[in-house]
Amino acid sequence: MALPNPVQFIQQVRGEVSKIVWPTRKEVVLTTVMVFILASLTAVFFSFVDLGIRSGLSTIFGLF
């Protein structure tokens, strides 16, 4: 297998990098805020699930 020409490789890399569509600052901020909101909602949800399981198990074990 022949080694690729380094100059050709660099040209191909530059061509591929020029095809990348970078997000705008507004899009980055919006998606970051959405991630924080969804992570917070998930944390609250699982806190309530944990509280429910804990109180249910305490009730069950309290009977014995």
JOWOCOR-V82599 format. One record per run of one state. SS is the DSSP state (a for helix, b for strand, c for the rest). FROM is the first residue (numbers start at 0). TO is the last residue. If there is no record, write none. Layout:
ss/from/to
SS/FROM/TO
SS/FROM/TO
//
This chain:
ss/from/to
c/0/4
a/5/16
c/17/23
a/24/62
c/63/63
//
